[in-house]
Amino acid sequence: MLKALVLDYGGVLTDPGEDNPNEPPLFTALKKVRRHGLKTALLSNADGWWQPPAQLTAELDVAVISGEVGLAKPDTEIYELTARRLNLRTDECVFVDDLAVNVRGAAEAGMVGVHHRSTRSTLEELEILLAIALRD
């Protein structure tokens, strides 16, 4: 059973979507997932100087930034670290990234991987995996 949603920042959480809503669709989905009791995490290959926006961190249980932890996607260790910080096993997490190589790394670590190609397809896949309505 999946218990956490782990998202990349650039290209996923920042994707404005096809309809240009007020807020990026994956950020809206992150908030809905959290309201349904699942854990949420950010996993970014950003340097140690970058910090996620405050409105995002308010919706996260964990933020793992490569520059702070000395690991980077697609190394399986960074996905394992993220799961540990969520107090979960990797197989209880779904990870979304716009780079296929990072999705493969997550899958090798035991996470369910979703390759983000469009907000519509990603939200459809997450709705099936998490059994939560994420689109209005």
Secondary structure as UniProt FT lines:
FT   STRAND          4..7
FT   HELIX           9..13
FT   HELIX           25..35
FT   TURN            36..37
FT   STRAND          39..44
FT   TURN            48..49
FT   HELIX           54..57
FT   TURN            58..59
FT   STRAND          62..65
FT   HELIX           66..69
FT   TURN            73..74
FT   HELIX           76..85
FT   TURN            86..87
FT   HELIX           90..92
FT   STRAND          93..97
FT   HELIX           100..109
FT   STRAND          112..115
FT   HELIX           119..130
//
